[in-house]
């Protein structure tokens, strides 16, 4: 069932587009609250879920288990490298992962396999900053 395109959904879409990297629904809601939009947290969750289902937002689960979202830059299936410290996100193509997922599923008798692969680490800038902190 398609979601209606309400002003609230559009405002959530705008806020998500303005956000740097992946953000939680709670973080996005706090920004919208600070802007006095009157949009409730449940509405933010519904809008984000709809945007993700429609391909207008990327969704992933953080290492802590929280769902995070960001406005889609690339259409189609893709993966991410995500800095755990600053949130820098790089979209990557990973054909080897695609082939491995299909082979693994098929070897166990699965069809129509889908997967989610996101790689978390520290970007070069955060690694350098951490190294500089240790040197001081």
Buried (B, 14 or more C-beta within 10 A) or exposed (E): EEEEEEEBBEBBBEBBEEBEEBBBBEBBBBBBBEEEBEBEBEBBBBBBBBBBEEEBBBBBEBEEEEBBBBBBEEEEEBBBBBBEEBBBBEEBEBEEBBEEBBEEBEEEEEEEEEEEBBEEEBBEEBEEEEEEEEEE
